[in-house]
Amino acid sequence: MSVLERIELGLLVLGLILIAAGALQARYRYVGGRSRGRRFYWMTSGFGTFFFAVGVGKIWPNAILVTVFFGAIVAVSAYLSTPYLKIGERIYALSPADREPDPPDGGLGKK
């Protein structure tokens, strides 16, 4: 296995770990607060998708298709199960409870 292949494999694994961390945040919400959780979800998912795309080796068509594929999965997952799909001041979510505006305390539940 050449050095380049090892780097690509490492980027693939790192990408999958970061994408999984975002998915686990969507499921278990272990980072408290809506805005903090939203930032964590999008940062880990975005970096994970980027690293995975770089790790596939070929930019066209592999990396482009991987980016579109994982981007669609992350966006649909955010819409279906979280309040993390926020564009401007509007929150897009399947659940009416998730569509509510962020609490003024950042969603930490403190008074």
Contacts in CASP RR format, 6 or more apart in sequence:
PFRMAT RR
TARGET T0000
AUTHOR 0000-0000-0000
METHOD contacts of the structure
MODEL  1
MSVLERIELGLLVLGLILIAAGALQARYRYVGGRSRGRRFYWMTSGFGTF
FFAVGVGKIWPNAILVTVFFGAIVAVSAYLSTPYLKIGERIYALSPADRE
PDPPDGGLGKK
1 9 0 8 1.000
7 55 0 8 1.000
8 54 0 8 1.000
8 55 0 8 1.000
8 56 0 8 1.000
8 57 0 8 1.000
9 55 0 8 1.000
10 55 0 8 1.000
11 51 0 8 1.000
11 52 0 8 1.000
11 54 0 8 1.000
11 55 0 8 1.000
12 51 0 8 1.000
12 52 0 8 1.000
12 55 0 8 1.000
12 56 0 8 1.000
14 48 0 8 1.000
14 51 0 8 1.000
15 47 0 8 1.000
15 48 0 8 1.000
15 49 0 8 1.000
15 50 0 8 1.000
15 51 0 8 1.000
15 52 0 8 1.000
16 48 0 8 1.000
16 52 0 8 1.000
17 48 0 8 1.000
18 44 0 8 1.000
18 45 0 8 1.000
18 46 0 8 1.000
18 47 0 8 1.000
18 48 0 8 1.000
18 51 0 8 1.000
19 44 0 8 1.000
19 45 0 8 1.000
19 48 0 8 1.000
19 49 0 8 1.000
19 52 0 8 1.000
19 70 0 8 1.000
19 74 0 8 1.000
21 44 0 8 1.000
22 40 0 8 1.000
22 41 0 8 1.000
22 44 0 8 1.000
22 45 0 8 1.000
22 74 0 8 1.000
23 45 0 8 1.000
23 77 0 8 1.000
24 30 0 8 1.000
25 31 0 8 1.000
25 37 0 8 1.000
25 40 0 8 1.000
25 41 0 8 1.000
25 44 0 8 1.000
26 41 0 8 1.000
26 77 0 8 1.000
26 78 0 8 1.000
26 81 0 8 1.000
26 82 0 8 1.000
26 84 0 8 1.000
27 81 0 8 1.000
29 37 0 8 1.000
29 82 0 8 1.000
31 37 0 8 1.000
31 40 0 8 1.000
32 107 0 8 1.000
32 108 0 8 1.000
33 106 0 8 1.000
33 107 0 8 1.000
33 108 0 8 1.000
33 109 0 8 1.000
34 83 0 8 1.000
34 84 0 8 1.000
34 102 0 8 1.000
34 103 0 8 1.000
34 106 0 8 1.000
34 107 0 8 1.000
35 102 0 8 1.000
35 106 0 8 1.000
35 107 0 8 1.000
36 106 0 8 1.000
37 84 0 8 1.000
38 82 0 8 1.000
38 83 0 8 1.000
38 84 0 8 1.000
38 86 0 8 1.000
41 78 0 8 1.000
41 82 0 8 1.000
41 84 0 8 1.000
42 84 0 8 1.000
45 70 0 8 1.000
45 71 0 8 1.000
45 74 0 8 1.000
46 71 0 8 1.000
46 74 0 8 1.000
48 70 0 8 1.000
49 66 0 8 1.000
49 67 0 8 1.000
49 70 0 8 1.000
49 71 0 8 1.000
49 74 0 8 1.000
50 67 0 8 1.000
52 66 0 8 1.000
52 70 0 8 1.000
53 62 0 8 1.000
53 63 0 8 1.000
53 64 0 8 1.000
53 66 0 8 1.000
53 67 0 8 1.000
53 70 0 8 1.000
54 63 0 8 1.000
55 63 0 8 1.000
56 62 0 8 1.000
56 63 0 8 1.000
56 66 0 8 1.000
57 63 0 8 1.000
75 85 0 8 1.000
78 84 0 8 1.000
78 85 0 8 1.000
79 85 0 8 1.000
79 92 0 8 1.000
79 93 0 8 1.000
79 94 0 8 1.000
80 94 0 8 1.000
81 94 0 8 1.000
81 95 0 8 1.000
82 93 0 8 1.000
82 98 0 8 1.000
83 91 0 8 1.000
83 93 0 8 1.000
83 98 0 8 1.000
83 99 0 8 1.000
83 100 0 8 1.000
83 102 0 8 1.000
85 91 0 8 1.000
85 92 0 8 1.000
85 93 0 8 1.000
86 92 0 8 1.000
89 101 0 8 1.000
91 98 0 8 1.000
91 99 0 8 1.000
91 100 0 8 1.000
91 101 0 8 1.000
91 102 0 8 1.000
92 99 0 8 1.000
93 99 0 8 1.000
103 109 0 8 1.000
105 111 0 8 1.000
END
